[in-house]
Amino acid sequence: MNENVNTSVNQDDLFHFIDTDTIQSEKIIAPRYSYWRSVFRVFFRKKTNIVLIAFFLLIILSAYLLPMIWPYDPMEFVTNAPSFNLNPTKAMQFHNSHSLKWLLGSGPTGNSIFYGVFASSRISITLAVVCATINMIIGIILGAIWGYSKKFDAFMLVIYNIVANVPYILLISVLVYIIGSGFWPFVFALTVTGWLGIAYFFRTQVMIIRDREYSLASRCLGTPVLRVINKNILPFLTSVIVTILATELPSYISMEVFLSFIGVGLSASVPSLGRMIQQAQSAFLIYPWEFWPPVAVASAITIILYLLGQNLADATDPRTHM
């Protein structure tokens, strides 16, 4: 009898009834997903990105802080001919100074190459950011409308076919000669039609998403066009936007260097990496310390921006968040 009682007690301890809750049974237990948290998790998973960011921050801080501490004047020693084109050792001996100012020697007007490189980097980086921002904003907005509206598409295709057949370098050169070669005139020359290629590329991407079922359903329900574009289309093109930005930022630095190299860039009163390279290119074999520092800095900025942009574009692709 006692054995039967002990057996029933043990069975009661092993088994018990539970209530059924239909609401709780339909809940899926999974970690909460955050898109941008996943983006940065994938991005910083690559240790090379941390190294690239560290180098880029070093260049940015040097370009924007050093000219504030040590102002750069390219004409400071223009009346002192013996100070022209001195290598680092001779420049320090001539000025009886072992400061960073003459670490890279002096230029064709006796200017400090070290100070000039960072002052010029500030102008080139600022130019790239301003041009990329203007072209991206205009290109994305008009590209989204261009790809969504068939009437606007027909109108913009005519403009695109006309402007696209005009050589971009020729158009910029003509505008620079007409309106001047200052900073803001040069920005205008680079952005007056620079957004058109971005808008055309974005138009193609929008057309792919425009006719999907959820977009058609929103249109049937009477959702305004701008809301459909903002809610249904643009969120799916985040990786595309980052990819375009990854190529735009370094391209403007390269464009400024190239145009200044051929004499169509910024004016001589505006220090830039392209202007420094243009001034030293005729004698880079004789005075290499004037030519290679701005080339190295321009190359480093372009490569770092491109690699960071491409890696960020990969991280914004939701397929990499698995």
N, C-alpha and C positions, 0 to 999 in steps of 0.2 A: 504493500500500500504506500509506504513511504517513497519507494522508488518511482511509482507513478506520479506522485505529487512533485518530486524533484524534477522529473522529466518535463512536466507541463510548465513548471516555472522557468526552466531553461529555454523552452520554446517561446514563451512569452517575451523573454529578454531578447531573443534573436529577431523576432518579427513584430512589426507594429504597423498600424494603419496610418496612411497619410491622406490629406485632403487634396482634391484635384482643383486647380485654378487655371481656367482656360486663358486668362490674360497673361499670367506668368509663363505659361507653357509656350506662348508665341514670342516671347522675348528672346533675342539672340545675345548670348554672353560673348562679347568681343571687346577688345580695347577700342576706345574712342579714336576715330581717325581725324587727324588734322593735316590738311594739305600742306600748308607752309612749314609745319613742323617736320613733316616727312621730307619736304624739299631740302631743308637745311641739314637734316640727318643724313640724307644721301650725299649732299654736297660736301659736308665736312668729313664724310667717311674716307675720302681721298686725302691723305696727308699732304700731297703735293699742293692742294688748294690752300692749305694753311701757310705753306712756305711762300706761295705766289702772293697771297694777300699781305703777308708780312713785308715782302719786297715792295709791293705796290704802295702800301701805307708809308713806307720809308721814303719813297720817291715823292709821294703827295706832300708829306710833312716838310720835306726838304724844299720842294718847289714853292710852297706857300708860306713857310715860316722863315726860311733863310733870307729871302729878299726883304722881309720886314726888319730883320735884325741887321743885315748887311746890304743896304740899298745898292743896286747895280746901276752904274752910269757908264755906258759904252764910250762916252767922249771925255772921260775924266782926265786922261793923259794924251789927248789928241794933239796937243801942242808940244809934246815931249817926244820927238822922233826916236831917240835912242831906246825908248821903252817898248817900241813896236816889235812884235814877233819874237819874243824871248821865250826860250824853253824854261821849264820850272826852276832849274838851278840858277840860270842867269837872271831870271825875273826876281828871285828872292835876293840875290846878291845886289842887283841894281837898286831895288827898293829897300835894301837893308832890313828885310822883314821875312820871318819864317812862318807867317800866318797862312791860313787856308786860302786866302785870297789869291795867292800865287802858286797854289798846289799844282795847277795844270798849265801854268805859264801865262803869257800875255798874247793878245790877238793883234790884228792888223792896225788897230788904233790905240794900242797900249792897254786895251781893256782886259779885265780879269776873265779868263776862260771859265774858271770854277764858278764865280758869281754869275756869269752870263748863261751857263748851262741851266742852272736852276731857275733863274728869272725867265729864260726862254721856255723852259718846261711848263712853268705856270701858265704862260700865254697859250701854248699849244694844247695843254689839257683843258683849259677853260674854253678854248675855241671848239674842241671836240665835243665837250659836254653840252655847250649851248646849241651847236648845230644838230647834234643827235637828238636832243630834247625837242627842238622845234620840228624837225623832220619826222620824228616818231609820232608826236602828238597829231600833227596834220595828216600824216600818212595813215595812221590807224583809224582816225575818225572818218576821213573821206574814203578810205579803203573799205571800211565796214558798210558805209552807205552805198558805195559803188558796187559792192558785191551783192547787196540785198535788193536794191532798187533797179529794175530793168530799164526804166526810162533814164535814170542817171547814168547807168552803164553805157548806154548808146552815146550819150553826150561826152562822157569822159574818155571813151575809146578813141574818139576823133582827136581830142586834145593830146592824148598819150601818143598816138601814131605820129602826130606832127612834132611834138617836143622830143620824142625818143630818137628821131632821125637827125637831130641836131647834135653834133659832138659836144659832150659835156665840158671838156677842157676848153673848147672854143667859146662856148657860151660864158663860162666863168671868166675867161680872159677878156672878152668884150665888156662884160659888166664891170670888171675891175678897172678897165681903162676909162669907162664912162663915169662911174660913181666914185672912184677913188679906191685906194688900197689900205684904208684904215681898218681897225678891228671890226667895227659893226658893218661897214660896207662889204667887207670880205665875208662876214657871216651871212649877209643878205645874198651875196653871189652864190654861196654854197647851198642856201636853203630855198632859193626862189623856185627851183625845180627839183631839188634833191628829194623832196617828199614823194614825187610822182612814182618813182620805182618802188618805194615801200608800199604805197597805196595799191599799185597794180598787183604786187605779190600778195598783199593782204586780201585783195578782192577775190583772187583765186581761192584762197583758203576759206573765205566766208561763203563762197558759192557752194563749196562742198558740204557745209553744215546747214545752209539755208533751207534746203528741201527735205531735211530729216523730219520724222513723224512729229516730234514734240514741237518743232518750229511751225509746222503746218497746223497743228492743233491750236497753238497760240494765236496764229493769224485768224483761224476760223472763229475763235472766241472773241475777236476784236481787240486783241492786245496791241497797243501802239507800237509803231515800228522801232522807235528808239529803245523801248523797254525790251522788245524781243532781241535786239542786237546786244543790249547790255546784260541781259539775264541768260539768254539761250546760246549766244554765239561767242562773245568775247571770253567767258570763262574757259571755254574749250581750246582757246588759242593762246593761252599763257605761255606755253613752251615755244610757240612760233614767235611771239613777241620778243621773248628773251633771246631767241636765236638771231633774230634780225638785229637786236641791240648789240649782240656780241660781235657782229661784223661792222656795225655802223661806227661805234666809238673808235676802234683803231683805224678805220678807213679814213676818218677825217684828219687824224694826226698824219697819216701817210700822205693824204692829199695836200695838207698844208706844207709838209716838207718838200714834196715834189714841185708844187707850184712856186714856192719860194726859191727852190733850186734853179728853176728855169726863168726866174725873174718876174713872175706874175703874182706872187703871194703878197704877204703883208708888207707894208711900207718899212723903210729903213729905221724909222723912229719907233717901231714896235718890235721889241726883241722876240725872236722865236727860234726854235730849233732849225727850221728850214732856212731862215735868214743866216744863221751862223754857219750852216753847212754850205750855203751858196757863197758866202764871203771867203771861205777857206778852201773851196773845191779847186781853185786854180793853182794852189800851191800846197796841196796836201802831201806831196812827196817831200817838199822842203820843210814845211812846218806841220808835221803830222799831229802835234798836240792841239792844234786848232781845229782839225777836221774830225778826228775819231771820237772825242768825248761827246759832242752832240749827236753823232751817228749812233754811238752805243746807247745813249739815254733814249733817243727816239725809238730805236729797235727794241729796247727792253720794255718801254711802255706799251708799244704795239703788241708785242708777243704776249706779255702778261695779260693785257686786256682781252686779247683773243682767246687765250687758254681759259681764263676765268669765265668768260662769256660762254664758251662751248660747254664747259663742265656744268655751269649753272643751267644751261639749256637742257642738258641731259637730266639734271636733277629735277627740273620742273615737269618732266614727262611722267605722268602717273604710273606708267608701266614699269618704271624703275623703283617704285615704292613697295614692291612686294617683299 
